[in-house]
Amino acid sequence: MLDKTQEKQLMKQVAKGDKTAFRNLALSYQKPLTSFCMSMMNGHEAFSEDVVQQTLITWWQKAPLWDSEKGKLQSWVFTIAANKCRDYLKRSHIHQTIEEADIVVTDDSVLKLKESSQRNHILQAMNKLNAKQKQVIWLYYFGEMKQADIANSLHMTVKNVEVNLYRAKKIMNEFLKDKKDNLL
């Protein structure tokens, strides 16, 4: 992703209708947005693509409303995406499980997994989480967002974010403790 100064400058241009600036910003967010939406949309690629497109459209339309003083662009964009995912899930009644993803959660970072069996263990563990826990885990580790930003994005308190992170890690660790030898 771009640095904060570049994002701020590009967003000023986007607010004035500059399509090239928007294209540059959208390209820098494309991969993390797609991964986030895939996780929330049960791994359904077509549904995820729809939600990403809806997110981009809303981003473009609401760009003049973004205030850099109130929060990071990343938080704002992921808030839009989270809301679009929630709306889409309500409309289409998609069961919330993850079928495809390439991450494992650690305290330090998100590690790319290469082995199919490893990926399946992580996916099974993530399927044990409720929707809110999945969102918090993805935004914290994959989106590399701070707890305060996640709280703003998901309209919850920082304490709720902390609790959801703790519970999600506990659930995943319990599920994965028998499979640790297979993971690393």
C-alpha positions as protocol buffer text, in pm:
chain_id: "A"
residue {
  index: 1
  type: MET
  ca { x: 0 y: 0 z: 0 }
}
residue {
  index: 2
  type: LEU
  ca { x: 96 y: 360 z: -38 }
}
residue {
  index: 3
  type: ASP
  ca { x: 220 y: 571 z: 251 }
}
residue {
  index: 4
  type: LYS
  ca { x: -22 y: 799 z: 439 }
}
residue {
  index: 5
  type: THR
  ca { x: 96 y: 1117 z: 268 }
}
residue {
  index: 6
  type: GLN
  ca { x: 51 y: 969 z: -80 }
}
residue {
  index: 7
  type: GLU
  ca { x: -292 y: 835 z: 13 }
}
residue {
  index: 8
  type: LYS
  ca { x: -398 y: 1173 z: 149 }
}
residue {
  index: 9
  type: GLN
  ca { x: -285 y: 1353 z: -167 }
}
residue {
  index: 10
  type: LEU
  ca { x: -452 y: 1098 z: -393 }
}
residue {
  index: 11
  type: MET
  ca { x: -776 y: 1116 z: -193 }
}
residue {
  index: 12
  type: LYS
  ca { x: -783 y: 1494 z: -236 }
}
residue {
  index: 13
  type: GLN
  ca { x: -761 y: 1436 z: -611 }
}
residue {
  index: 14
  type: VAL
  ca { x: -1024 y: 1160 z: -597 }
}
residue {
  index: 15
  type: ALA
  ca { x: -1260 y: 1394 z: -411 }
}
residue {
  index: 16
  type: LYS
  ca { x: -1229 y: 1629 z: -709 }
}
residue {
  index: 17
  type: GLY
  ca { x: -1317 y: 1347 z: -952 }
}
residue {
  index: 18
  type: ASP
  ca { x: -969 y: 1235 z: -1064 }
}
residue {
  index: 19
  type: LYS
  ca { x: -1019 y: 882 z: -1198 }
}
residue {
  index: 20
  type: THR
  ca { x: -647 y: 814 z: -1236 }
}
residue {
  index: 21
  type: ALA
  ca { x: -584 y: 894 z: -871 }
}
residue {
  index: 22
  type: PHE
  ca { x: -869 y: 664 z: -774 }
}
residue {
  index: 23
  type: ARG
  ca { x: -735 y: 386 z: -995 }
}
residue {
  index: 24
  type: ASN
  ca { x: -395 y: 413 z: -821 }
}
residue {
  index: 25
  type: LEU
  ca { x: -553 y: 397 z: -476 }
}
residue {
  index: 26
  type: ALA
  ca { x: -789 y: 115 z: -571 }
}
residue {
  index: 27
  type: LEU
  ca { x: -502 y: -91 z: -711 }
}
residue {
  index: 28
  type: SER
  ca { x: -309 y: -57 z: -386 }
}
residue {
  index: 29
  type: TYR
  ca { x: -611 y: -183 z: -189 }
}
residue {
  index: 30
  type: GLN
  ca { x: -731 y: -446 z: -437 }
}
residue {
  index: 31
  type: LYS
  ca { x: -553 y: -749 z: -290 }
}
residue {
  index: 32
  type: PRO
  ca { x: -627 y: -687 z: 80 }
}
residue {
  index: 33
  type: LEU
  ca { x: -988 y: -593 z: 3 }
}
residue {
  index: 34
  type: THR
  ca { x: -1038 y: -904 z: -207 }
}
residue {
  index: 35
  type: SER
  ca { x: -888 y: -1128 z: 62 }
}
residue {
  index: 36
  type: PHE
  ca { x: -1100 y: -967 z: 331 }
}
residue {
  index: 37
  type: CYS
  ca { x: -1419 y: -1000 z: 128 }
}
residue {
  index: 38
  type: MET
  ca { x: -1337 y: -1360 z: 32 }
}
residue {
  index: 39
  type: SER
  ca { x: -1307 y: -1447 z: 400 }
}
residue {
  index: 40
  type: MET
  ca { x: -1635 y: -1284 z: 487 }
}
residue {
  index: 41
  type: MET
  ca { x: -1823 y: -1423 z: 185 }
}
residue {
  index: 42
  type: ASN
  ca { x: -1758 y: -1791 z: 252 }
}
residue {
  index: 43
  type: GLY
  ca { x: -1484 y: -1806 z: -9 }
}
residue {
  index: 44
  type: HIS
  ca { x: -1737 y: -1743 z: -287 }
}
residue {
  index: 45
  type: GLU
  ca { x: -1529 y: -1567 z: -548 }
}
residue {
  index: 46
  type: ALA
  ca { x: -1821 y: -1424 z: -747 }
}
residue {
  index: 47
  type: PHE
  ca { x: -1991 y: -1284 z: -436 }
}
residue {
  index: 48
  type: SER
  ca { x: -1660 y: -1143 z: -315 }
}
residue {
  index: 49
  type: GLU
  ca { x: -1598 y: -972 z: -648 }
}
residue {
  index: 50
  type: ASP
  ca { x: -1944 y: -816 z: -630 }
}
residue {
  index: 51
  type: VAL
  ca { x: -1878 y: -685 z: -280 }
}
residue {
  index: 52
  type: VAL
  ca { x: -1535 y: -547 z: -377 }
}
residue {
  index: 53
  type: GLN
  ca { x: -1695 y: -368 z: -673 }
}
residue {
  index: 54
  type: GLN
  ca { x: -1970 y: -227 z: -449 }
}
residue {
  index: 55
  type: THR
  ca { x: -1701 y: -114 z: -205 }
}
residue {
  index: 56
  type: LEU
  ca { x: -1508 y: 62 z: -480 }
}
residue {
  index: 57
  type: ILE
  ca { x: -1822 y: 231 z: -612 }
}
residue {
  index: 58
  type: THR
  ca { x: -1915 y: 356 z: -265 }
}
residue {
  index: 59
  type: TRP
  ca { x: -1556 y: 468 z: -206 }
}
residue {
  index: 60
  type: TRP
  ca { x: -1562 y: 670 z: -530 }
}
residue {
  index: 61
  type: GLN
  ca { x: -1903 y: 823 z: -455 }
}
residue {
  index: 62
  type: LYS
  ca { x: -1825 y: 909 z: -93 }
}
residue {
  index: 63
  type: ALA
  ca { x: -1462 y: 1018 z: -141 }
}
residue {
  index: 64
  type: PRO
  ca { x: -1539 y: 1385 z: -67 }
}
residue {
  index: 65
  type: LEU
  ca { x: -1674 y: 1279 z: 275 }
}
residue {
  index: 66
  type: TRP
  ca { x: -1350 y: 1118 z: 393 }
}
residue {
  index: 67
  type: ASP
  ca { x: -1174 y: 1329 z: 655 }
}
residue {
  index: 68
  type: SER
  ca { x: -808 y: 1247 z: 714 }
}
residue {
  index: 69
  type: GLU
  ca { x: -832 y: 1406 z: 1058 }
}
residue {
  index: 70
  type: LYS
  ca { x: -1093 y: 1152 z: 1172 }
}
residue {
  index: 71
  type: GLY
  ca { x: -906 y: 839 z: 1073 }
}
residue {
  index: 72
  type: LYS
  ca { x: -692 y: 648 z: 831 }
}
residue {
  index: 73
  type: LEU
  ca { x: -805 y: 580 z: 477 }
}
residue {
  index: 74
  type: GLN
  ca { x: -748 y: 209 z: 536 }
}
residue {
  index: 75
  type: SER
  ca { x: -996 y: 209 z: 826 }
}
residue {
  index: 76
  type: TRP
  ca { x: -1250 y: 398 z: 621 }
}
residue {
  index: 77
  type: VAL
  ca { x: -1221 y: 165 z: 319 }
}
residue {
  index: 78
  type: PHE
  ca { x: -1237 y: -151 z: 530 }
}
residue {
  index: 79
  type: THR
  ca { x: -1540 y: -11 z: 713 }
}
residue {
  index: 80
  type: ILE
  ca { x: -1713 y: 28 z: 378 }
}
residue {
  index: 81
  type: ALA
  ca { x: -1613 y: -327 z: 282 }
}
residue {
  index: 82
  type: ALA
  ca { x: -1727 y: -474 z: 615 }
}
residue {
  index: 83
  type: ASN
  ca { x: -2064 y: -300 z: 583 }
}
residue {
  index: 84
  type: LYS
  ca { x: -2104 y: -418 z: 222 }
}
residue {
  index: 85
  type: CYS
  ca { x: -2022 y: -776 z: 325 }
}
residue {
  index: 86
  type: ARG
  ca { x: -2273 y: -759 z: 608 }
}
residue {
  index: 87
  type: ASP
  ca { x: -2542 y: -619 z: 378 }
}
residue {
  index: 88
  type: TYR
  ca { x: -2472 y: -880 z: 110 }
}
residue {
  index: 89
  type: LEU
  ca { x: -2484 y: -1163 z: 364 }
}
residue {
  index: 90
  type: LYS
  ca { x: -2815 y: -1040 z: 500 }
}
residue {
  index: 91
  type: ARG
  ca { x: -2965 y: -1020 z: 151 }
}
residue {
  index: 92
  type: SER
  ca { x: -2835 y: -1350 z: 21 }
}
residue {
  index: 93
  type: HIS
  ca { x: -2829 y: -1559 z: 341 }
}
residue {
  index: 94
  type: ILE
  ca { x: -2484 y: -1701 z: 269 }
}
residue {
  index: 95
  type: HIS
  ca { x: -2367 y: -1930 z: 547 }
}
residue {
  index: 96
  type: GLN
  ca { x: -2054 y: -1783 z: 706 }
}
residue {
  index: 97
  type: THR
  ca { x: -1772 y: -2030 z: 662 }
}
residue {
  index: 98
  type: ILE
  ca { x: -1437 y: -1989 z: 498 }
}
residue {
  index: 99
  type: GLU
  ca { x: -1350 y: -2227 z: 218 }
}
residue {
  index: 100
  type: GLU
  ca { x: -1047 y: -2058 z: 66 }
}
residue {
  index: 101
  type: ALA
  ca { x: -779 y: -1846 z: 233 }
}
residue {
  index: 102
  type: ASP
  ca { x: -405 y: -1848 z: 270 }
}
residue {
  index: 103
  type: ILE
  ca { x: -332 y: -1726 z: 620 }
}
residue {
  index: 104
  type: VAL
  ca { x: -244 y: -1844 z: 964 }
}
residue {
  index: 105
  type: VAL
  ca { x: -268 y: -1607 z: 1261 }
}
residue {
  index: 106
  type: THR
  ca { x: 37 y: -1553 z: 1480 }
}
residue {
  index: 107
  type: ASP
  ca { x: 109 y: -1286 z: 1737 }
}
residue {
  index: 108
  type: ASP
  ca { x: 354 y: -1116 z: 1501 }
}
residue {
  index: 109
  type: SER
  ca { x: 213 y: -1134 z: 1150 }
}
residue {
  index: 110
  type: VAL
  ca { x: 19 y: -1318 z: 889 }
}
residue {
  index: 111
  type: LEU
  ca { x: 220 y: -1601 z: 737 }
}
residue {
  index: 112
  type: LYS
  ca { x: 146 y: -1728 z: 388 }
}
residue {
  index: 113
  type: LEU
  ca { x: 77 y: -2096 z: 390 }
}
residue {
  index: 114
  type: LYS
  ca { x: 185 y: -2313 z: 99 }
}
residue {
  index: 115
  type: GLU
  ca { x: 77 y: -2662 z: 195 }
}
residue {
  index: 116
  type: SER
  ca { x: -283 y: -2759 z: 134 }
}
residue {
  index: 117
  type: SER
  ca { x: -308 y: -2955 z: 459 }
}
residue {
  index: 118
  type: GLN
  ca { x: -181 y: -2656 z: 657 }
}
residue {
  index: 119
  type: ARG
  ca { x: -430 y: -2427 z: 487 }
}
residue {
  index: 120
  type: ASN
  ca { x: -714 y: -2669 z: 561 }
}
residue {
  index: 121
  type: HIS
  ca { x: -626 y: -2678 z: 932 }
}
residue {
  index: 122
  type: ILE
  ca { x: -629 y: -2299 z: 950 }
}
residue {
  index: 123
  type: LEU
  ca { x: -954 y: -2276 z: 756 }
}
residue {
  index: 124
  type: GLN
  ca { x: -1115 y: -2530 z: 987 }
}
residue {
  index: 125
  type: ALA
  ca { x: -998 y: -2327 z: 1286 }
}
residue {
  index: 126
  type: MET
  ca { x: -1129 y: -2002 z: 1137 }
}
residue {
  index: 127
  type: ASN
  ca { x: -1464 y: -2170 z: 1070 }
}
residue {
  index: 128
  type: LYS
  ca { x: -1496 y: -2213 z: 1447 }
}
residue {
  index: 129
  type: LEU
  ca { x: -1509 y: -1833 z: 1485 }
}
residue {
  index: 130
  type: ASN
  ca { x: -1822 y: -1624 z: 1469 }
}
residue {
  index: 131
  type: ALA
  ca { x: -1855 y: -1353 z: 1204 }
}
residue {
  index: 132
  type: LYS
  ca { x: -1738 y: -1071 z: 1432 }
}
residue {
  index: 133
  type: GLN
  ca { x: -1429 y: -1267 z: 1542 }
}
residue {
  index: 134
  type: LYS
  ca { x: -1340 y: -1340 z: 1178 }
}
residue {
  index: 135
  type: GLN
  ca { x: -1367 y: -972 z: 1090 }
}
residue {
  index: 136
  type: VAL
  ca { x: -1152 y: -867 z: 1384 }
}
residue {
  index: 137
  type: ILE
  ca { x: -887 y: -1133 z: 1310 }
}
residue {
  index: 138
  type: TRP
  ca { x: -869 y: -1038 z: 942 }
}
residue {
  index: 139
  type: LEU
  ca { x: -850 y: -664 z: 1002 }
}
residue {
  index: 140
  type: TYR
  ca { x: -594 y: -698 z: 1282 }
}
residue {
  index: 141
  type: TYR
  ca { x: -358 y: -946 z: 1118 }
}
residue {
  index: 142
  type: PHE
  ca { x: -415 y: -920 z: 746 }
}
residue {
  index: 143
  type: GLY
  ca { x: -524 y: -558 z: 733 }
}
residue {
  index: 144
  type: GLU
  ca { x: -260 y: -471 z: 993 }
}
residue {
  index: 145
  type: MET
  ca { x: -504 y: -230 z: 1155 }
}
residue {
  index: 146
  type: LYS
  ca { x: -473 y: -107 z: 1512 }
}
residue {
  index: 147
  type: GLN
  ca { x: -740 y: -206 z: 1761 }
}
residue {
  index: 148
  type: ALA
  ca { x: -876 y: 148 z: 1776 }
}
residue {
  index: 149
  type: ASP
  ca { x: -914 y: 157 z: 1398 }
}
residue {
  index: 150
  type: ILE
  ca { x: -1090 y: -179 z: 1400 }
}
residue {
  index: 151
  type: ALA
  ca { x: -1323 y: -51 z: 1671 }
}
residue {
  index: 152
  type: ASN
  ca { x: -1412 y: 250 z: 1454 }
}
residue {
  index: 153
  type: SER
  ca { x: -1455 y: 36 z: 1144 }
}
residue {
  index: 154
  type: LEU
  ca { x: -1680 y: -220 z: 1308 }
}
residue {
  index: 155
  type: HIS
  ca { x: -1865 y: 25 z: 1534 }
}
residue {
  index: 156
  type: MET
  ca { x: -1753 y: -140 z: 1856 }
}
residue {
  index: 157
  type: THR
  ca { x: -1542 y: -43 z: 2155 }
}
residue {
  index: 158
  type: VAL
  ca { x: -1169 y: -109 z: 2173 }
}
residue {
  index: 159
  type: LYS
  ca { x: -1242 y: -341 z: 2466 }
}
residue {
  index: 160
  type: ASN
  ca { x: -1479 y: -543 z: 2246 }
}
residue {
  index: 161
  type: VAL
  ca { x: -1207 y: -570 z: 1982 }
}
residue {
  index: 162
  type: GLU
  ca { x: -961 y: -692 z: 2247 }
}
residue {
  index: 163
  type: VAL
  ca { x: -1211 y: -949 z: 2374 }
}
residue {
  index: 164
  type: ASN
  ca { x: -1290 y: -1073 z: 2023 }
}
residue {
  index: 165
  type: LEU
  ca { x: -919 y: -1103 z: 1940 }
}
residue {
  index: 166
  type: TYR
  ca { x: -851 y: -1290 z: 2262 }
}
residue {
  index: 167
  type: ARG
  ca { x: -1143 y: -1528 z: 2214 }
}
residue {
  index: 168
  type: ALA
  ca { x: -1066 y: -1588 z: 1847 }
}
residue {
  index: 169
  type: LYS
  ca { x: -701 y: -1669 z: 1919 }
}
residue {
  index: 170
  type: LYS
  ca { x: -805 y: -1895 z: 2205 }
}
residue {
  index: 171
  type: ILE
  ca { x: -1055 y: -2084 z: 1988 }
}
residue {
  index: 172
  type: MET
  ca { x: -804 y: -2120 z: 1705 }
}
residue {
  index: 173
  type: ASN
  ca { x: -522 y: -2224 z: 1937 }
}
residue {
  index: 174
  type: GLU
  ca { x: -740 y: -2489 z: 2102 }
}
residue {
  index: 175
  type: PHE
  ca { x: -839 y: -2628 z: 1764 }
}
residue {
  index: 176
  type: LEU
  ca { x: -483 y: -2618 z: 1629 }
}
residue {
  index: 177
  type: LYS
  ca { x: -294 y: -2750 z: 1934 }
}
residue {
  index: 178
  type: ASP
  ca { x: -335 y: -3109 z: 1813 }
}
residue {
  index: 179
  type: LYS
  ca { x: -225 y: -3008 z: 1466 }
}
residue {
  index: 180
  type: LYS
  ca { x: 80 y: -2797 z: 1561 }
}
residue {
  index: 181
  type: ASP
  ca { x: 327 y: -3056 z: 1440 }
}
residue {
  index: 182
  type: ASN
  ca { x: 165 y: -3036 z: 1100 }
}
residue {
  index: 183
  type: LEU
  ca { x: 169 y: -2657 z: 1076 }
}
residue {
  index: 184
  type: LEU
  ca { x: 522 y: -2534 z: 1123 }
}
